Amino acid sequence: MIRTFRLMCVPLVLATAAFGLASSAAAGTVPLIFDTDMGNDIDDALALGLIHTFQRRGDCRLIAVTVSKDHRYAAPFVDLVNTFYGYGDISIGVVRGGVTLGEGNYLRQLACAEDNAQPRYPHKLRDGKQAPEATAVLRRALAAQADGSVVIVQVGFSTNLARLLDSQPDAASPLDGKTLVRRKVRLLSAMAGNFAAAPGERFKEFNVATDVASAKKVFQQWPTPIVVSGFEVGNAILYPHRSIEQDYKYVPHHPLAEAYRLYMKMPYDRPTWDLTAVLYAVRLERSSFGLSRPGRVVVEDDGVTRFQAEEGGPHRYLTVVSREQALRVRDAFVDLCSQRPAGVTEREQQLAEADRRRKVHSTRKTPETRVQLENGALRLDFDPRTSGTDYNYIWVRRPGTDRWERVHNFGVDVGSYDSADQWEMNCIGINLSLKREGRTMTVTYPAPLVQYRQFDDRIATPELVRKYPDLTAGEVRRLVHADASIEFRYELDPQRPSFVVSGRVLGGRISSIVYIVDALWTNNHFLPTHELVEGQPEYDPARPEDKQACAQVPIEKVRYAIFYRRDGEGVPFALLPLLPDRARVCNYFDNWKCLYDFHTSELNQQYVPDDPPVTGANDTGYITAPRADGTLAPVRVAFFPELGWGQGGKGDELRARIVRVLKTAYPAAW
């Protein structure tokens, strides 16, 4: 498959001329339209920042942005990014009756962010309802440009462009949509589809599958050349989280960096799907991508895409030929996306760095009031400020010594819904109520719950934590996502390093609970293998099957799942569901979340590869939904320090010893 795939590709610098694009690429600054589903992923935001860097350098001129995500804060976010980069007058159009309504993880937070009662990111557009409809914006933008000059970059759904094709003459132009496109548009550069799927694999790429009818219309009827960047291209080029942490400090607040941190729990490297379509569109002659031979992209009824070679065909797709090529493109993205906008001076950069250092110093000086639960073998170390997993620790005492070592983090993410009851959020509790009685700790998360990404970078700021109980109504609307409360009960074993956690919903609507162990920053850092119930095959995620990014093993009546390192290092542990109805183990090989069935209990393990090194390699947890009475199915978490730290053997021998200890120490599991 790979050999055939490469034979179909020709160098891009030659292919652009053959495709009829090279001559116009040299004509000057490219007038560009950016059509985006801003908010569904973070690469849209990075792609917009990339466009503005190109614009500042004179490579392109952004004449309009149209949004295919139907949410009130998508257009305001685009406006604030445009304004941040010094281009606040760019026309913005929005879809009406679009296919995705969810808020996402950063739109509202940044569009509504304030500092000292002033907008953190100035912008004019406060609600997408104030923006004109996308088709009208597209028609006006195209009509005002020279014939054959415009490049459109589509990195979301095809909704807006399909409607453009169907549009009728209006005040902007006497031409119908298809004729207007034929006259004005030089190229459509789209992020869509997948053209490197394994034989027999029916891969449904998100942008296409979300609005199949519109995608079919565009690929069948678009009257000018289309070059497509498939899922596999951006997936091979990851934007590094270290750039977010290091390269955007020239201002106290940067919208791209803040959005990146809010989108997923840091640290993570994200594919650059949308950026690849922008890079090709602006730098046709200088791009490092390969390009397929001509043909047609065919969209099937279920959203699967395939490429049909055809002499003189109007479509092509990009390719990444080598790892070296991917690294070159990645480095270009880092350099271009992180460049300072016009007007940000060196002095502002120095002040931002000084402010960052002051905040770090202030936070370090602030003592933490922690509450511990201990039985001589195991210690649960609670941070009453937050249930976030970065702040709550599990310590195990080495057998026969007084030495304690932190072996895991722990915490509970609560799945709930925003105030509009449309968008599911992973939330945490803030300012927890902790009540210790003997070997038991009861932890109450008072309403409202808060989306964890929103506070993760700033939760240690004492001023914010102290202010939280006294938020104004406006601040609550902007910051709080779930008017719900919940309680968890942690009960230590009398002697062994083990505890049981259970819980109940106190009020509000809870969709799912993710509990309990997060294996972060520990000497269990490297991937453990695991054994399920007897008779089930062991699955070693260190050696996955080809193309198997997420392997799920459904199990009825799970007795246990054990986790250990084959080299005998670390501290083995086990999860023992006490009231299992059904469970599932899931392993995955990047830092995406798998899709869960929240109507059942599950066991979950996630793995982030150690090449390149990633902080927090493992994340293991037990997932359950509230029962009819609001209670949560309990789970026992048991550690085996007597078998850990290299003392318990390796491989199958170690696994067998763990099972023997399990059967002896926890017979109730059998």
C-alpha positions in Angstrom: 0.0 0.0 0.0 2.7 2.5 0.9 4.8 1.6 -2.1 1.8 2.2 -4.4 0.9 5.4 -2.5 4.3 6.9 -3.1 4.4 6.0 -6.8 1.3 8.2 -7.2 3.0 11.3 -5.8 5.1 13.9 -7.6 7.2 16.7 -6.1 4.9 19.7 -5.3 7.1 22.3 -6.9 6.7 20.6 -10.3 3.1 19.6 -9.8 1.8 23.1 -9.2 2.8 24.2 -12.6 1.1 21.2 -14.2 -2.0 21.9 -12.1 -2.2 25.4 -13.6 -1.4 27.3 -10.4 2.2 28.4 -10.4 1.8 31.4 -12.7 -0.9 33.0 -10.6 1.0 32.2 -7.4 3.7 34.6 -8.4 1.3 37.4 -9.1 1.5 38.9 -5.6 -0.3 38.8 -2.3 -2.9 36.1 -2.2 -6.5 37.3 -1.4 -7.6 34.6 1.1 -11.0 33.5 2.6 -10.8 31.3 5.6 -13.9 29.0 6.2 -13.6 27.4 9.7 -15.5 25.4 12.3 -13.8 27.4 15.0 -14.1 25.8 18.4 -14.4 22.1 17.5 -10.6 21.7 17.7 -7.6 23.8 18.5 -6.0 23.6 15.1 -8.5 26.1 13.7 -7.2 28.7 16.1 -3.6 28.0 15.3 -4.4 28.1 11.6 -6.0 31.6 12.0 -2.8 32.8 13.8 -0.7 31.3 11.0 -2.8 33.3 8.4 -2.2 36.5 10.3 1.6 35.9 10.4 1.5 35.3 6.6 -0.6 38.5 6.3 1.9 40.6 8.2 4.7 39.3 6.0 2.8 40.2 2.8 2.2 36.6 1.7 -1.6 36.9 1.8 -4.5 39.3 2.5 -7.3 37.8 4.6 -10.5 39.3 3.1 -13.1 37.3 5.0 -13.6 34.6 7.6 -16.7 32.4 7.5 -17.7 30.1 10.4 -19.4 26.8 9.8 -19.9 26.0 13.5 -23.3 27.2 14.7 -22.5 28.7 18.1 -22.9 32.2 19.4 -19.2 32.5 20.6 -17.5 31.1 17.5 -17.5 34.4 15.6 -16.6 36.5 18.6 -13.5 34.3 19.2 -12.5 34.8 15.5 -13.0 38.5 16.0 -10.8 38.7 19.1 -8.0 36.8 17.4 -8.2 39.1 14.4 -8.2 42.1 16.7 -5.3 40.7 18.7 -3.2 40.5 15.5 -4.2 44.0 14.4 -6.9 43.0 11.8 -10.1 43.8 13.6 -11.9 45.0 10.5 -12.0 41.7 8.6 -15.5 40.6 7.6 -16.9 37.7 9.5 -19.9 35.6 8.4 -21.6 32.8 10.3 -23.7 29.8 9.4 -27.4 29.7 10.3 -28.9 26.3 11.0 -25.5 24.6 11.1 -24.6 21.1 11.9 -22.8 21.5 15.2 -24.1 23.5 18.1 -21.7 22.6 21.0 -19.7 25.3 22.7 -16.3 23.5 22.7 -13.7 24.1 25.3 -12.4 27.6 24.7 -14.9 29.8 22.8 -16.9 31.2 25.7 -14.0 31.3 28.1 -11.9 33.6 26.0 -14.7 35.6 24.3 -16.1 36.5 27.8 -12.7 36.7 29.6 -12.3 39.9 31.7 -9.5 41.4 33.8 -10.4 44.2 36.2 -13.9 44.4 34.6 -12.4 45.0 31.2 -12.3 42.5 28.3 -9.0 40.6 28.3 -9.2 40.4 24.5 -10.8 43.5 22.9 -13.3 42.8 20.1 -16.4 44.3 18.6 -18.5 41.2 17.9 -20.1 40.0 21.2 -22.5 37.4 19.7 -22.6 35.5 16.5 -26.2 36.6 16.0 -24.8 40.1 15.3 -22.8 38.8 12.3 -24.1 38.5 8.8 -24.9 35.1 7.2 -21.8 33.4 5.7 -23.2 33.1 2.2 -23.7 36.9 1.9 -20.2 37.5 3.2 -18.7 35.1 0.7 -20.5 36.6 -2.2 -19.5 40.2 -1.3 -15.9 39.2 -0.7 -15.6 37.4 -4.0 -17.3 40.0 -6.0 -14.9 42.7 -4.9 -11.8 40.7 -6.0 -10.1 40.4 -9.4 -11.0 37.4 -11.5 -9.1 34.2 -10.8 -7.4 35.6 -7.8 -9.0 34.3 -4.6 -7.9 31.2 -2.7 -10.4 29.7 -0.2 -9.2 27.6 2.7 -11.9 25.4 4.1 -10.9 23.6 7.3 -14.4 22.8 8.7 -17.6 21.5 7.2 -18.7 22.2 3.6 -21.9 23.8 4.7 -21.0 27.4 3.8 -19.4 26.6 0.4 -22.3 24.3 -0.6 -24.7 27.1 0.1 -22.5 29.5 -1.9 -22.8 27.2 -4.9 -26.6 27.3 -4.6 -26.8 31.0 -4.1 -28.6 33.3 -6.5 -27.8 36.8 -7.9 -28.0 39.6 -5.4 -26.9 43.1 -4.8 -23.3 42.0 -4.5 -23.1 40.3 -7.9 -25.4 39.5 -10.8 -23.9 36.1 -11.0 -25.2 32.9 -9.5 -23.0 31.1 -7.0 -21.3 28.6 -9.2 -20.6 31.2 -11.9 -19.2 33.6 -9.3 -16.9 30.9 -7.9 -15.7 29.9 -11.4 -14.9 33.6 -12.2 -13.2 34.6 -9.0 -11.7 31.6 -7.2 -8.3 30.3 -8.2 -8.1 27.4 -5.8 -9.9 25.7 -2.9 -7.5 24.3 -0.3 -9.5 22.0 2.0 -8.8 19.9 5.0 -11.0 16.9 4.4 -11.0 13.1 4.0 -8.4 10.5 4.4 -6.3 9.1 1.5 -4.0 6.7 3.3 -6.4 4.4 5.0 -5.5 0.7 5.3 -7.2 -1.6 2.7 -10.7 -2.3 3.7 -10.7 0.5 6.4 -13.7 2.8 6.0 -12.4 5.9 7.7 -14.9 8.7 8.1 -13.1 12.0 8.5 -14.9 14.5 10.9 -15.2 17.4 8.5 -16.8 15.3 5.8 -18.8 13.0 7.9 -20.4 15.8 9.9 -22.1 17.2 6.8 -22.0 14.6 4.1 -24.5 16.2 1.8 -22.6 19.5 1.6 -19.3 17.7 1.1 -20.7 15.7 -1.8 -22.0 18.8 -3.4 -18.7 20.7 -3.1 -16.6 17.9 -4.4 -19.0 17.1 -7.2 -19.8 20.7 -8.4 -17.0 23.0 -7.4 -15.9 24.6 -10.7 -12.2 25.3 -9.9 -9.2 23.2 -8.8 -9.3 21.6 -5.3 -6.3 20.4 -3.3 -7.1 18.4 -0.2 -5.0 17.9 2.9 -6.3 14.6 4.3 -6.4 13.5 7.9 -3.1 11.6 7.5 -1.1 14.7 6.6 -1.9 16.8 9.7 -1.8 13.7 11.8 1.8 13.1 10.9 2.8 16.7 12.0 2.2 17.4 15.7 2.3 20.9 17.1 4.5 20.6 20.2 3.1 21.7 23.6 6.6 23.0 24.5 6.0 25.8 22.0 2.8 26.8 23.7 4.6 26.8 27.1 7.7 28.7 25.9 7.1 30.8 22.7 4.0 32.8 23.5 5.2 34.7 26.6 5.7 38.0 24.9 2.4 39.1 26.2 0.7 38.3 29.6 -2.3 36.8 27.8 -2.1 35.2 24.3 -5.4 33.9 22.8 -3.8 31.0 20.9 -1.9 29.8 24.0 -4.8 30.2 26.3 -7.1 28.4 23.9 -4.6 25.5 23.5 -4.4 25.1 27.3 -8.2 25.1 27.6 -8.9 22.7 24.7 -7.2 19.7 26.4 -5.4 19.0 29.6 -1.7 19.9 29.2 0.7 18.7 28.2 -0.3 17.4 24.7 0.9 17.7 21.1 -1.9 18.2 18.7 -2.1 17.3 14.9 -1.9 20.2 12.6 -4.7 19.3 10.2 -6.0 22.8 9.4 -2.5 24.4 9.3 -1.4 22.2 6.5 -4.3 23.4 4.3 -3.3 27.1 5.1 0.4 26.5 4.4 -0.3 25.0 1.0 -2.8 27.7 0.0 -0.4 30.5 0.8 2.9 29.0 -0.3 2.1 26.9 -3.3 5.6 27.1 -4.9 7.5 26.9 -1.6 5.6 24.1 0.2 7.4 21.0 1.3 4.4 18.7 0.7 4.1 16.1 -2.0 1.1 16.2 -4.3 -0.8 13.3 -5.9 -1.6 13.0 -9.5 -4.9 14.5 -10.8 -8.2 12.8 -10.1 -11.4 13.2 -8.2 -12.3 13.0 -4.5 -15.4 10.9 -4.2 -17.6 11.2 -1.1 -19.7 8.2 -0.4 -23.1 8.2 1.3 -21.7 7.3 4.7 -18.9 10.0 4.7 -16.0 7.8 3.6 -13.8 9.5 1.0 -11.7 7.9 -1.7 -9.6 9.2 -4.5 -10.2 8.2 -8.1 -7.3 8.9 -10.4 -8.3 10.6 -13.6 -6.2 12.3 -16.3 -6.7 16.0 -16.1 -9.0 15.6 -13.0 -9.7 18.7 -10.9 -8.6 17.4 -7.6 -5.4 16.4 -5.9 -4.3 15.6 -2.3 -1.2 16.4 -0.3 1.2 13.9 1.0 4.0 13.7 3.5 6.8 11.7 2.0 9.3 11.4 5.0 9.7 12.0 8.7 12.3 14.7 7.8 9.7 16.5 5.7 7.2 16.4 8.6 9.7 17.8 11.0 10.6 20.7 8.6 6.9 21.6 8.3 6.4 21.3 12.1 9.3 23.7 12.7 7.9 26.1 10.2 4.5 26.0 12.0 6.1 26.7 15.4 8.1 29.6 14.0 5.2 31.2 12.1 2.4 30.7 14.6 4.4 32.1 17.6 5.6 35.3 15.9 4.7 38.5 17.6 1.9 40.5 16.0 2.5 44.0 14.8 2.5 46.5 17.8 3.9 44.1 20.4 7.1 45.7 21.5 10.2 44.2 23.1 9.3 46.2 26.2 5.9 44.5 26.4 7.6 41.2 26.1 9.9 42.1 29.0 7.0 43.2 31.1 5.1 40.0 30.4 8.0 37.9 31.4 8.5 39.9 34.6 4.8 39.5 35.4 5.0 35.7 34.9 8.0 35.4 37.2 6.2 37.5 39.9 3.2 35.2 39.8 5.3 32.1 40.0 7.2 33.5 42.9 4.0 34.5 44.7 2.4 31.1 44.2 5.5 29.3 45.5 5.5 31.4 48.7 1.8 30.5 49.4 1.6 27.5 51.7 -0.8 24.8 50.8 -3.3 23.5 53.4 -3.5 19.8 52.7 -5.5 17.0 54.4 -4.2 13.5 54.6 -5.8 10.1 55.3 -3.3 7.4 56.4 -3.2 3.9 57.7 0.6 3.3 58.0 0.8 1.7 54.6 -1.0 4.1 52.3 -1.6 7.9 52.4 -4.2 9.8 50.5 -3.1 13.4 50.2 -6.0 15.8 49.5 -5.9 19.4 48.3 -9.1 21.1 49.5 -8.8 23.8 46.8 -9.6 21.4 44.0 -10.3 17.8 43.0 -8.1 18.2 40.0 -5.7 15.2 39.5 -2.7 17.4 39.4 -3.1 18.4 43.0 -4.0 15.2 44.9 -1.5 12.5 45.6 -1.2 8.8 46.6 1.8 7.8 48.8 2.9 4.3 49.6 5.3 3.3 52.3 8.1 0.9 51.3 7.7 -2.3 53.2 10.0 -2.6 56.2 11.0 1.1 56.1 9.8 4.5 57.1 10.3 5.8 53.6 7.2 7.1 51.8 7.1 7.5 48.0 4.5 9.2 45.9 3.3 6.6 43.4 0.2 8.2 41.8 -2.0 11.2 41.5 -5.7 10.9 41.9 -8.9 12.9 41.6 -12.3 12.8 40.1 -13.5 14.4 36.9 -17.3 14.8 36.8 -19.2 14.7 33.6 -22.0 17.2 33.5 -23.7 19.7 31.2 -23.5 23.4 30.6 -26.3 25.7 31.6 -27.9 25.3 28.1 -28.0 21.5 28.7 -26.4 21.0 25.3 -22.7 20.4 25.9 -21.1 17.8 28.1 -18.2 19.0 30.2 -15.6 17.4 32.3 -15.8 19.3 35.6 -13.9 19.4 38.9 -14.9 20.7 42.3 -13.4 23.9 43.8 -13.1 24.8 47.5 -14.0 21.3 48.6 -15.5 20.3 52.0 -13.3 17.6 53.6 -14.5 15.6 56.6 -12.2 13.0 58.2 -13.5 10.3 60.5 -11.1 7.6 61.4 -9.9 5.9 58.2 -12.7 7.6 56.1 -12.6 10.9 54.2 -15.8 12.4 52.9 -15.2 15.0 50.1 -18.1 17.2 49.0 -17.9 19.1 45.8 -20.2 22.1 46.3 -22.3 23.5 43.4 -21.4 24.8 40.9 -18.8 22.5 39.3 -16.2 24.1 37.0 -14.8 22.8 33.7 -11.3 21.6 34.7 -9.4 23.0 31.7 -10.7 26.5 32.6 -8.9 26.6 35.9 -6.1 24.1 35.4 -3.4 26.7 34.7 -4.5 29.1 37.4 -6.0 27.0 40.2 -2.9 27.6 42.3 -3.4 31.4 42.2 -4.5 32.2 45.8 -6.5 35.3 44.8 -8.7 33.3 42.4 -9.4 30.5 44.8 -10.3 32.9 47.6 -12.6 34.8 45.2 -14.4 31.8 43.9 -17.1 31.6 46.6 -17.9 35.3 46.0 -18.3 35.3 42.2 -20.8 37.7 40.8 -23.7 36.5 38.7 -21.9 37.6 35.6 -18.7 35.7 36.5 -20.7 32.6 37.3 -22.3 32.7 33.8 -18.9 32.9 32.2 -16.9 30.5 34.4 -19.3 27.8 35.7 -20.5 25.0 33.5 -22.5 22.7 35.8 -25.0 23.6 38.6 -24.4 20.3 40.3 -22.9 18.9 43.5 -21.5 15.5 44.4 -19.9 13.7 47.3 -17.2 11.0 47.4 -16.2 8.7 50.3 -12.7 7.3 50.6 -12.3 4.5 53.1 -8.8 3.0 53.8 -8.2 -0.6 54.5 -7.3 -1.2 58.1 -3.8 -2.4 57.3 -3.1 -2.9 53.6 -2.3 -0.1 51.0 -5.8 -0.1 49.7 -8.9 2.0 49.7 -12.5 1.9 48.5 -14.1 4.9 46.8 -17.8 5.4 46.4 -20.0 8.4 45.8 -23.4 9.9 45.3 -24.9 12.8 43.4 -26.3 15.5 45.8 -28.0 17.7 43.2 -28.1 18.7 39.6 -27.6 16.6 36.5 -24.5 14.4 36.3 -23.9 12.4 33.1 -20.9 10.4 34.0 -18.1 10.1 36.6 -14.5 9.3 35.9 -12.9 7.8 38.9 -10.3 6.9 40.2 -6.5 6.6 39.6 -4.4 8.9 37.5 -0.9 7.5 37.1 1.0 10.8 36.5 4.6 11.7 37.3 5.4 8.5 39.1 7.8 5.6 39.0 4.9 3.8 37.3 5.5 6.3 34.5 6.2 3.7 31.9 3.4 1.7 30.6 2.2 -1.3 32.7 0.6 -4.2 31.1 -2.6 -5.6 32.5 -4.6 -8.8 33.1 -8.3 -8.9 33.0 -10.7 -11.7 34.3 -9.6 -15.2 34.0 -10.1 -16.6 30.5 -9.6 -13.2 28.8 -6.5 -12.6 26.8 -3.9 -10.3 28.1 -3.5 -7.2 25.9 0.0 -5.6 25.8 -0.5 -2.0 24.7 3.3 -1.7 24.2 2.9 -3.9 21.1 -0.4 -2.9 19.4 -1.7 -4.4 16.2 -1.1 -2.2 13.2 -3.6 0.6 12.8 -5.0 -0.2 16.3 -5.1 3.2 18.0 -7.8 2.2 20.5 -8.4 -1.4 21.5 -11.4 -2.1 23.7 -12.1 -5.4 25.4 -15.7 -5.6 26.7 -16.0 -7.9 29.8 -19.1 -9.0 31.7 -18.8 -9.3 35.5 -15.2 -8.0 35.7 -13.4 -9.3 38.8 -10.2 -7.2 38.6 -7.8 -5.4 36.3 -4.2 -5.4 37.4 -1.5 -3.0 36.2 2.2 -3.7 36.4 5.4 -3.1 34.6 7.0 -6.1 32.9 10.4 -5.0 34.1 9.3 -5.3 37.7 9.8 -1.6 38.5 7.1 0.7 39.9 4.3 -0.3 42.2 1.7 -2.7 40.8 -1.9 -1.9 41.5 -5.3 -3.3 40.8 -8.8 -2.0 40.3 -11.6 -4.2 41.8 -15.1 -3.1 40.9 -17.3 -4.0 43.9 -20.7 -3.9 42.1 -19.8 -4.5 38.4 -22.6 -4.8 35.9 -20.4 -4.4 32.9 -16.9 -3.1 32.3 -14.5 -2.2 29.5 -10.8 -1.7 29.3 -9.6 0.8 26.8 -6.0 1.6 25.7 -5.0 4.3 23.3 -1.8 5.6 21.9 -2.0 9.3 21.8 -3.6 11.8 24.1 -7.1 11.8 22.6 -10.0 10.6 24.6 -11.8 7.5 23.5 -15.6 7.6 23.2 -17.2 6.0 26.2 -20.6 4.5 26.8 -21.5 6.4 30.0 -24.5 4.1 30.7 -22.1 1.4 31.9 -19.2 1.1 34.3 -15.8 0.9 32.7 -12.2 0.4 33.4 -10.0 2.7 31.3 -6.3 3.0 30.7 -4.7 5.6 28.5 -1.2 5.7 27.3 0.9 8.5 25.8 4.0 7.2 24.1 7.4 8.0 25.6 8.9 8.9 22.2 8.9 11.8 22.2 8.9 12.1 26.0 5.5 13.2 27.4 4.9 14.1 31.0 2.2 11.9 32.6 2.5 8.8 30.5 -0.4 6.8 32.0 -3.9 7.6 33.0 -5.9 4.7 34.5 -9.4 5.0 35.8 -12.7 3.5 36.6 -15.7 5.1 35.0 -19.3 4.8 36.0 -22.6 6.6 35.7 -25.0 7.4 38.5 -27.6 4.8 39.3 -31.3 5.6 39.7 -30.9 6.6 43.3 -27.9 8.8 42.5 -25.3 6.5 44.0 -22.1 5.5 42.2 -20.8 1.9 41.9 -17.8 1.6 44.3 -14.4 0.4 43.3 -11.4 -0.8 45.4 -7.9 0.5 44.5 -5.2 -1.8 45.9 -1.4 -1.4 45.7 1.3 -4.1 46.0 4.5 -2.4 47.3 5.8 -5.8 48.4 6.0 -6.8 44.8 7.2 -3.4 43.4 10.3 -1.3 43.1 12.1 -4.2 41.3 11.5 -6.7 44.1 8.8 -8.8 42.7 10.1 -10.5 39.6 9.3 -9.7 36.0 6.8 -10.5 33.3 4.5 -13.5 33.8 6.1 -14.4 37.1 5.2 -11.0 38.5 1.7 -11.2 37.2 1.2 -14.6 38.8 2.4 -13.3 42.2 0.0 -10.3 42.0 -2.9 -12.6 41.3 -2.0 -14.8 44.3 -1.8 -11.8 46.6 -5.2 -10.6 45.2 -6.9 -13.9 46.0 -5.4 -14.0 49.5 -5.8 -10.4 50.5 -9.1 -9.6 48.7 -11.1 -12.8 48.6 -14.3 -10.8 48.1 -13.2 -10.2 44.5 -13.8 -13.9 43.9 
